[in-house]
Amino acid sequence: MARIRIFEFGALLMNRPWRIWSVFGLSLAVLLAATAWVSWMALRLDHAQAQAQQQAELEEKVRLALWRLDSMLAPLVAQESARPYFVYRPFYPADRAFSRLFNAPQPGEPLVPSPLLTAAPSNVLLHFQFTPGGPITSPQVPTGPERALAEANYVSAQAIQTVAARLRQFEQILSHPAAPELARQAGAVHAPHTTNQAAQGPTFETRQTAAKAQRDDSPAVLRNCDVLLAMCTLPEPDTNLRYVSLPAPIAAQAMAQGPVQSKKGLFQQEDPAQQQLVRNVGELQARAQTLLQALDIGAQNAALNFPPTAKAMVAEGTLKPFWFDGALVLARRVTVQGQPYIQGCWLDWPTLRHWMLEAIKDLLPNAALEPLRDNATDMQARMLAALPIRLVPGAPPGSVRAGLSPVQLVLLVAWGCVLLAAGAVAALLYGAVSLSERRAAFVSAVTHELRTPLTTFKMYSEMLAAGMVTDEAKRNQYLTTLCAEANRLSHLVENVLAYARLERGSARSRIERLSLGDLLVRVKPRLVQRAAQAGVQLVEDADPAVLQTVVEVDVAAVEQILFNLVDNACKYAVPTASEKLIHLEALPERGKFAMLRVRDHGQGISEAAARRLFQPFSKPASEAAGTAPGVGLGLALCRRLSRSMGGDLWLDAQVKPGACFVLSLPVATPA
């Protein structure tokens, strides 16, 4: 029962082709939509994976670049941090105690030049010192008798003048108003500057005055030198991150638990950006720890040259980095016999930046180094541990993917398969629907072709059986008509059965080897008889040499092909022919084929009809009723028969007037 219902449903669809195409179109739309969605998701994931891979490569390059930069800066910072306090004077007595090297030299006492005077390190513009209650001095700019001694024995006057100009420029930088963030960090916003207070650091009274000035909206401002004194006076932090500036929650986590762990309690969620931040902070702490170990080793080595009792009279603070109006400064607080000093250096930031960027050019060619001013932080933790500098990776160099990615290649193949399958299904549906329509038209045409002779058979046979035809001439006429209709039915049934055998592949052929002349002799009588029945003459036109061409064909198949061509000429061309002739011509062979041509003098075949001329079942019942007898199967059968022998059949539209069909037959190979 289910099979019957499926068959009925299929028959219903076949009777309504638009339903078939509607179902196919809907199914194809759903398939394409699903494939497009899957492709979009796959491409999206592929793009995300590619971006993640590029980001991972960038982060790895950033990590290597930061380690390289901190490794380059560590010797510079360690060297400046390990300098003893007395080298910040142009000359110092050679035979003094460690804690008395800042005392005024006695007449005739031998003096040793500071290494900062004779050989200033690279990437440093100026070394400076705040003397208690006095101006800013530099070991590279001696004054008075010391300058004469320096110019005479150690350094040129031009070099001293160059450094003196830098010292004046540095004094101007320190005299500028401090940034609000630095002032608040120093704890003395809007506090007025005095040299004595600057030398002693911000006391409790100074902080009260600053707070009152803030409440009273005092116009007084804090200068960079006040901030420098105050920040160098602040107590040392009890953490390994003295040289880095982290975001508050990360710094708190770092001081509380050491290295930052990937915990949800810290960020409340686990997204890739925050996970990367955790890794960056861990790397930053590791670089800071490495830097501090280098500084501690340098400090320990420097302490070996002086007795512990002497070191007890001198307190050297930690070197701290600062940004003042674009100037990168390293400074520390030193106390000698109870007297405070501020010592440090002014780094050559443009040269230092160029040097560092050249060092990482192979990793990040578009990178930039930006100062972290005013206690600013880098929320991506891409900062140096040695100095308050942030690394900006810049745009990564454009990486062009060679060819398609595996996902894109798979999607391309999948889309090709889907479209190919859709095209194949559409072609099969079109063929099935067209075949169904042609078969329906064939059934209608066959029904019409059978109805006419059967009606004639019934009427004439009944009249003859009832003895209604007494005239002998009419009786013979009726019998002749019955014979002609029987031949027509036989020809129709023969064509249908032959085509069915070809469709099933069960047709049997008997290939014979004979000349074209012998072939025409065997098939010509039936053709002449059919032409005579239509009242036309069959004319054979062939050169004797051509008739000697030997071919390998099935004679019965050739006879059926030529008979169908002559029959079509009799039915369609003779009524309108200018000459009552049908030409059967043998043409010279072309390559491996011999040619037979059937030509009439009718009105010919239109281009529209020629396009469907060799299609089976191409003649509908309406056309069969209005034209000569036939079901539109003869030419399709003829072409199939010719090709089954290795030849072909086609319409030669160049020959006018009338219709001209050319049959090619394979020439026999020499024995």
C-alpha positions in Angstrom: 0.0 0.0 0.0 2.8 2.4 0.8 4.5 1.7 -2.5 1.2 2.4 -4.3 0.9 5.7 -2.5 4.5 6.6 -3.4 3.9 5.7 -7.0 0.7 7.8 -7.1 2.5 10.7 -5.5 5.3 10.4 -8.1 2.8 10.2 -10.9 1.0 13.3 -9.5 4.3 15.2 -9.5 5.2 14.1 -13.0 1.8 15.3 -14.2 2.6 18.7 -12.7 6.2 19.6 -13.6 6.0 22.9 -11.7 5.5 21.0 -8.5 8.7 19.0 -9.1 10.7 22.2 -9.7 9.1 23.9 -6.7 10.1 21.0 -4.4 13.6 20.9 -5.9 14.0 24.7 -5.6 12.9 24.6 -2.0 15.1 21.7 -1.1 18.1 23.4 -2.9 17.4 26.6 -1.1 17.4 24.8 2.3 20.6 22.9 1.3 22.4 26.1 0.2 21.3 28.0 3.2 22.5 25.3 5.6 25.8 25.0 3.6 26.2 28.8 3.7 25.7 28.9 7.4 28.1 26.1 8.1 30.6 27.8 5.7 30.2 31.1 7.5 30.7 29.5 10.9 33.8 27.6 9.7 35.3 30.7 8.1 34.6 32.7 11.2 36.3 30.1 13.4 39.2 29.9 10.8 39.5 33.7 10.9 39.4 33.7 14.7 42.0 30.9 14.8 44.3 32.8 12.4 43.9 36.0 14.4 44.7 34.1 17.6 47.7 32.6 16.0 48.9 36.0 14.8 48.2 37.5 18.3 50.1 34.6 19.9 53.1 35.2 17.5 52.9 38.9 18.3 52.8 38.3 22.1 55.8 36.0 21.8 57.7 38.6 19.8 56.8 41.2 22.4 57.9 38.9 25.2 61.3 38.3 23.5 61.7 42.1 22.8 61.0 43.0 26.4 63.5 40.5 27.7 66.0 41.8 25.2 65.5 45.4 26.1 65.6 44.8 29.8 68.8 42.8 29.3 70.3 45.7 27.4 69.3 48.3 30.1 70.2 46.2 33.1 74.0 46.9 32.9 73.3 50.6 32.5 71.0 50.7 35.5 73.2 48.5 37.6 76.3 50.6 36.7 74.6 53.8 37.8 73.1 52.2 40.9 76.5 50.8 42.0 78.4 54.2 41.7 79.8 55.3 45.1 78.6 58.6 46.4 81.9 60.4 46.1 82.2 60.1 42.3 79.6 62.8 41.9 82.3 65.3 42.9 84.8 66.3 40.1 87.7 65.4 42.4 88.0 63.7 45.7 90.9 63.2 48.2 92.7 59.9 47.7 93.7 59.1 51.3 90.5 60.0 53.1 88.2 57.7 55.0 85.1 56.5 53.1 82.7 58.7 55.0 84.8 61.9 54.8 85.4 62.1 51.0 83.0 65.0 50.7 85.0 67.1 53.2 86.9 70.1 51.7 90.4 69.0 50.5 93.4 70.4 52.4 96.2 72.3 50.7 98.6 70.0 49.0 96.4 66.9 49.5 96.4 64.7 46.4 93.1 64.6 44.5 91.8 61.9 42.3 89.5 62.8 39.3 86.1 61.3 39.3 85.6 58.6 36.5 82.5 60.6 35.5 84.8 63.5 34.7 87.3 61.6 32.6 85.1 59.0 30.9 81.3 59.6 30.9 79.3 56.5 30.0 77.3 56.4 26.8 73.5 57.1 26.7 74.0 59.6 29.6 73.8 63.3 29.0 74.6 64.5 32.5 75.4 63.4 36.1 74.2 65.7 38.7 74.0 66.2 42.5 72.0 68.4 44.8 74.2 69.7 47.5 72.5 70.5 50.9 71.2 74.0 50.6 73.1 74.7 47.4 72.6 74.6 43.7 72.7 71.6 41.3 76.3 70.6 40.5 77.8 68.0 38.2 81.1 66.1 38.4 81.4 66.8 34.7 81.4 70.6 35.2 84.1 71.5 37.7 84.4 75.0 39.0 87.2 77.2 40.3 90.7 75.6 40.8 89.2 72.2 40.0 88.2 73.3 36.5 91.7 74.6 35.8 93.1 71.2 37.0 90.6 69.3 34.8 91.3 71.3 31.7 95.0 71.0 32.3 95.2 67.3 32.7 91.9 65.4 32.1 89.3 67.0 29.8 89.0 69.8 27.2 87.4 73.1 27.9 85.0 72.5 25.0 83.7 69.3 26.6 83.2 71.1 29.9 81.2 73.9 28.2 79.0 71.3 26.4 78.1 69.6 29.6 77.6 73.0 31.4 75.0 73.9 28.7 73.3 70.6 29.5 73.4 71.4 33.2 71.7 74.8 32.6 69.0 73.1 30.5 68.5 70.5 33.2 68.1 73.2 35.9 65.4 74.8 33.7 63.6 71.4 33.5 63.7 71.0 37.3 62.4 74.5 37.8 59.2 73.8 35.7 55.9 73.1 37.5 55.4 69.4 38.3 52.7 67.4 36.7 49.7 67.0 39.1 49.9 63.3 39.3 53.6 63.4 40.3 52.8 66.2 42.8 50.0 64.1 44.4 52.2 61.1 44.5 54.9 63.2 46.3 52.3 64.1 48.9 52.8 67.9 48.7 50.5 69.3 46.0 50.9 73.2 45.6 53.5 73.2 48.3 55.9 76.2 47.8 59.5 75.4 47.1 62.4 76.4 49.3 65.9 75.2 49.0 66.1 74.1 52.6 62.8 72.2 52.5 63.9 70.7 49.2 67.2 69.5 50.8 65.4 68.0 53.8 62.4 66.5 52.0 58.7 67.0 52.7 58.2 67.1 56.5 55.0 66.8 58.4 54.6 70.6 58.6 55.2 70.8 54.8 52.4 68.4 54.2 50.0 70.3 56.4 50.9 73.5 54.6 50.3 71.8 51.2 46.9 70.5 52.4 45.9 74.0 53.7 47.1 75.5 50.4 44.9 73.1 48.6 41.9 74.0 50.7 42.5 77.7 50.3 43.1 77.3 46.5 46.6 78.8 46.8 48.2 79.6 43.4 51.5 78.2 44.6 52.7 75.1 42.6 55.2 72.4 43.2 58.2 72.2 40.9 60.0 69.2 39.4 62.9 69.6 41.8 60.5 69.4 44.8 59.0 66.2 43.4 62.4 64.8 42.8 63.5 65.6 46.4 60.3 64.3 47.8 60.2 61.0 45.8 63.8 60.2 46.6 63.0 60.8 50.3 60.0 58.3 50.3 60.7 55.0 52.1 61.8 52.1 50.0 58.9 49.8 49.0 58.9 46.4 50.5 58.5 44.6 47.2 60.5 43.3 44.3 58.6 45.6 41.9 60.5 48.8 42.8 61.3 49.5 39.1 57.9 48.8 37.6 54.5 50.5 37.7 51.6 48.0 37.6 47.9 48.6 37.7 46.6 48.7 41.2 44.8 45.3 41.4 47.7 43.5 39.7 50.3 45.2 42.0 48.3 44.3 45.0 48.1 40.7 43.9 51.8 40.6 43.1 52.8 42.0 46.6 50.3 39.7 48.4 50.9 36.4 46.7 54.0 36.8 44.6 53.7 35.8 40.9 50.3 36.4 39.5 48.3 33.3 39.0 45.5 32.7 36.5 42.6 32.7 39.0 39.1 33.8 38.5 39.1 35.5 41.8 41.4 38.2 40.4 39.5 39.1 37.2 36.2 37.4 37.8 36.3 35.9 34.3 38.6 34.1 31.9 38.8 35.8 28.6 41.9 35.7 26.3 42.8 39.3 26.9 42.9 39.0 30.6 44.7 35.7 30.4 47.3 37.3 28.3 47.5 40.2 30.8 48.2 37.6 33.5 51.0 36.1 31.5 52.4 39.6 30.7 52.5 40.5 34.4 54.2 37.2 35.2 56.8 38.0 32.6 57.2 41.5 34.0 57.8 40.2 37.5 60.3 37.7 36.2 62.2 40.5 34.4 62.0 42.8 37.4 63.4 40.0 39.7 66.3 39.4 37.2 67.1 43.1 37.2 67.0 43.3 41.0 69.4 40.4 41.3 71.8 42.2 38.9 71.5 45.3 41.1 72.1 43.4 44.3 75.1 41.7 42.9 76.5 45.1 41.7 75.9 46.7 45.1 77.5 43.7 46.9 80.6 44.0 44.7 80.9 47.7 45.3 80.6 47.2 49.1 83.6 44.9 49.2 85.9 47.8 48.5 84.9 49.6 51.8 84.9 48.6 55.4 81.6 48.0 57.1 82.3 50.7 59.7 82.7 53.3 57.0 79.6 52.1 55.2 77.6 52.7 58.4 78.2 56.4 58.1 76.9 56.5 54.5 73.4 55.5 53.4 72.8 55.2 49.7 69.2 54.9 48.6 67.7 53.0 45.6 68.1 54.5 42.2 64.6 55.5 40.9 63.5 56.6 37.4 61.4 59.7 36.7 60.1 61.6 33.7 60.3 65.4 33.8 59.1 67.2 30.7 60.4 64.5 28.4 63.7 64.1 30.3 64.4 60.6 31.7 66.1 60.9 35.0 67.6 58.3 37.4 68.0 59.7 41.0 68.7 58.5 44.5 69.0 59.9 48.0 72.4 59.6 49.7 73.1 60.5 53.3 76.7 61.2 54.3 77.3 61.9 58.0 73.7 62.9 58.4 73.7 65.3 55.4 71.3 64.4 52.6 72.2 64.5 48.9 70.3 63.8 45.7 72.5 62.1 43.1 71.6 60.8 39.7 71.9 61.1 35.9 70.0 62.5 33.0 69.7 59.8 30.3 69.9 60.5 26.6 66.4 59.4 25.7 66.5 59.9 21.9 69.7 58.0 21.5 68.6 55.3 24.0 65.3 54.9 22.2 67.0 54.6 18.8 69.5 52.1 20.2 66.7 49.9 21.7 64.5 50.0 18.6 67.3 48.9 16.4 67.9 46.0 18.8 64.3 44.7 18.3 63.9 45.7 14.7 64.1 42.0 13.6 61.2 41.1 16.0 59.0 44.3 15.8 60.0 46.5 12.8 57.1 48.9 13.5 57.5 49.1 17.2 57.6 52.3 19.3 58.8 53.1 22.8 56.7 55.5 24.8 57.4 57.1 28.2 55.2 56.2 31.1 54.8 59.7 32.6 53.0 60.9 35.6 52.8 57.5 37.3 50.8 56.2 34.3 50.3 52.5 33.9 50.2 50.1 31.0 47.1 47.9 31.4 48.6 45.4 29.0 51.8 45.2 31.1 54.0 45.7 28.1 56.4 47.8 30.1 60.1 47.5 30.8 61.2 46.5 34.2 64.3 48.7 34.2 62.8 52.0 33.2 59.3 53.5 33.0 58.9 52.8 29.3 56.1 51.1 27.5 56.6 49.0 24.4 54.0 49.6 21.6 54.4 46.7 19.1 52.8 48.6 16.3 51.2 47.0 13.3 52.7 43.6 12.6 54.2 43.2 9.2 51.6 42.1 6.7 51.7 38.3 6.5 50.1 37.1 3.2 48.8 33.6 3.5 50.2 31.4 0.8 47.2 30.0 -0.9 44.1 28.8 0.8 43.9 27.6 4.3 42.8 23.9 4.9 39.4 25.1 6.0 38.9 27.3 3.0 40.1 24.5 0.7 37.7 22.0 2.3 34.8 24.5 2.0 35.7 25.2 -1.6 35.7 21.5 -2.4 32.4 21.1 -0.4 30.8 23.9 -2.3 31.9 22.5 -5.6 30.5 19.1 -4.7 27.2 20.7 -3.5 26.9 22.7 -6.7 27.9 19.8 -8.9 25.4 17.5 -7.1 22.7 20.2 -7.4 23.5 20.6 -11.1 23.4 16.8 -11.6 20.1 16.5 -9.8 18.7 19.4 -11.8 19.9 17.8 -15.0 18.4 14.4 -14.0 15.1 16.1 -13.1 15.1 18.0 -16.3 15.8 14.8 -18.3 13.2 12.9 -16.3 10.5 15.6 -16.7 11.3 16.1 -20.4 11.3 12.3 -21.0 8.0 12.1 -19.2 6.5 14.9 -21.2 7.8 13.4 -24.5 6.5 10.0 -23.6 3.2 11.5 -22.8 3.2 13.2 -26.1 4.3 9.9 -27.7 1.4 8.0 -26.2 -1.0 10.7 -27.4 0.6 10.6 -30.9 0.6 6.8 -31.1 -3.0 6.8 -29.9 -3.9 9.1 -32.7 -1.9 7.1 -35.3 -3.5 3.9 -34.2 -7.0 5.3 -34.1 -7.1 6.2 -37.8 -6.1 2.9 -39.3 -8.1 0.9 -36.7 -11.2 2.9 -37.6 -10.5 2.2 -41.3 -10.0 -1.5 -40.6 -13.2 -1.7 -38.6 -15.3 0.2 -41.1 -14.0 -1.6 -44.2 -13.9 -5.0 -42.7 -17.5 -4.7 -41.4 -18.6 -3.5 -44.9 -16.8 -6.3 -46.6 -18.1 -8.9 -44.1 -21.7 -7.8 -44.5 -21.5 -7.9 -48.3 -22.3 -4.2 -48.6 -19.6 -3.8 -51.3 -20.8 -5.5 -54.4 -18.6 -3.7 -56.9 -15.5 -5.6 -57.6 -13.4 -2.4 -58.2 -14.4 -0.9 -54.9 -13.8 -4.2 -53.2 -10.2 -4.2 -54.5 -9.8 -0.5 -53.5 -10.9 -1.3 -50.0 -8.6 -4.2 -49.8 -5.7 -2.1 -51.1 -6.5 0.6 -48.4 -6.5 -2.1 -45.8 -3.2 -3.4 -47.0 -1.7 0.1 -46.9 -2.9 0.8 -43.4 -1.5 -2.5 -42.3 1.9 -1.6 -43.7 1.7 1.8 -42.0 0.9 0.1 -38.7 3.6 -2.4 -39.2 6.1 0.3 -39.9 5.0 2.2 -36.8 5.3 -0.8 -34.6 8.6 -1.8 -36.1 10.1 1.6 -35.3 8.8 1.5 -31.7 10.1 -2.0 -31.1 13.5 -1.2 -32.7 13.9 1.9 -30.5 12.9 0.0 -27.4 15.5 -2.7 -28.2 18.1 0.1 -28.6 17.1 1.6 -25.3 17.4 -1.7 -23.5 20.6 -2.5 -25.3 19.2 -5.8 -26.6 19.4 -4.9 -30.3 21.3 -7.4 -32.3 23.2 -6.3 -35.5 24.7 -8.4 -38.3 27.6 -6.4 -39.6 28.4 -7.3 -43.2 31.3 -6.3 -45.5 30.1 -5.0 -48.9 30.4 -2.2 -51.4 28.1 0.8 -51.5 26.8 -0.4 -54.9 25.8 -3.8 -53.5 24.2 -2.1 -50.5 22.0 0.2 -52.6 21.0 -2.8 -54.8 19.7 -4.6 -51.7 17.8 -1.7 -50.1 16.6 0.2 -53.2 13.5 -1.9 -54.1 11.7 -1.1 -50.9 12.6 2.6 -51.2 11.4 2.7 -54.8 8.1 1.0 -53.8 7.5 3.6 -51.0 8.3 6.5 -53.4 5.9 5.1 -56.0 3.1 4.9 -53.4 3.6 8.6 -52.8 3.7 9.3 -56.6 7.3 10.5 -56.7 10.4 9.1 -58.4 13.5 7.9 -56.5 16.6 9.0 -58.4 20.0 7.3 -57.7 22.9 9.6 -58.2 26.4 8.1 -57.7 29.7 7.9 -59.3 30.8 4.3 -60.3 34.1 4.8 -58.4 32.3 5.8 -55.3 30.0 2.8 -55.5 33.1 0.6 -55.2 33.8 1.8 -51.7 33.6 -1.1 -49.2 31.8 -0.5 -45.9 31.0 -2.6 -42.8 27.3 -2.1 -41.9 24.2 -3.8 -40.8 22.2 -4.0 -44.1 18.8 -4.2 -42.3 19.6 -1.2 -40.2 20.7 0.8 -43.2 17.5 -0.2 -45.0 15.4 0.9 -42.1 17.3 4.3 -41.9 16.9 5.0 -45.6 13.3 3.9 -45.6 12.5 6.2 -42.8 14.2 9.1 -44.6 12.3 8.4 -47.8 9.1 7.9 -46.0 9.5 11.3 -44.2 10.2 12.9 -47.6 7.1 11.3 -49.1 4.9 12.4 -46.2 6.2 16.0 -45.6 8.0 17.1 -48.7 6.0 15.7 -51.7 2.8 17.7 -51.1 4.7 21.0 -51.5 7.6 19.9 -53.6 8.6 21.8 -56.7 9.8 18.6 -58.3 8.4 15.1 -57.6 11.8 13.7 -57.1 13.7 12.2 -54.1 17.5 11.9 -54.6 19.6 9.1 -53.2 23.2 10.1 -53.6 26.5 8.3 -52.8 29.2 10.9 -52.0 33.0 10.4 -52.0 34.3 9.1 -48.7 35.5 11.6 -46.1 38.3 10.1 -44.1 37.1 6.8 -42.7 33.5 7.3 -43.6 31.4 6.8 -46.8 28.4 9.1 -47.3 24.8 8.5 -48.4 22.5 11.5 -48.9 18.7 11.6 -49.1 17.4 14.9 -50.5 14.0 16.2 -51.5 12.5 19.4 -53.1 10.1 20.3 -50.4 9.8 23.5 -48.2 12.6 22.3 -45.9 12.9 22.3 -42.1 12.7 25.4 -39.9 15.5 26.2 -37.4 13.1 25.7 -34.5 12.1 22.2 -35.8 15.7 21.3 -36.6 16.7 21.8 -32.9 14.4 19.0 -31.8 14.5 17.0 -34.9 16.4 14.0 -33.5 14.7 14.0 -30.1 12.5 11.0 -29.4 8.8 11.5 -28.8 9.1 15.1 -30.0 5.8 15.2 -31.9 2.8 16.0 -29.7 -0.7 14.7 -30.5 -1.9 18.1 -31.6 0.8 18.3 -34.2 0.3 14.7 -35.2 -3.4 15.4 -35.9 -2.6 18.4 -38.1 0.3 17.0 -40.1 1.3 13.8 -41.9 1.1 10.5 -40.0 4.0 9.9 -37.6 4.9 10.0 -33.9 8.3 11.8 -34.0 10.3 8.7 -33.4 11.7 7.8 -36.8 14.7 10.3 -37.0 15.7 9.5 -33.4 15.7 5.8 -34.2 17.7 6.5 -37.4 20.4 8.3 -35.6 20.6 5.7 -32.9 20.9 2.9 -35.5 23.6 4.8 -37.4 25.7 5.4 -34.3 25.3 1.8 -33.3 27.2 0.9 -36.5 29.9 3.5 -35.9 28.4 6.1 -38.2 26.1 9.1 -37.8 23.1 10.9 -39.3 22.6 14.7 -39.5 20.7 17.4 -41.3 22.7 19.3 -43.8 21.1 22.8 -43.6 23.4 24.2 -46.3 21.7 22.3 -49.1 18.7 24.2 -50.4 15.8 23.8 -51.3 14.3 21.0 -49.4 15.6 18.9 -46.6 18.9 17.0 -47.0 20.0 14.2 -44.6 23.5 12.7 -44.6 24.2 9.2 -43.4 27.9 8.4 -42.7 28.9 4.7 -42.8 32.3 3.3 -41.6 34.6 2.3 -44.4 35.9 -1.3 -44.1 39.5 -1.6 -43.1 41.8 -3.5 -45.6 41.8 -7.2 -44.9 
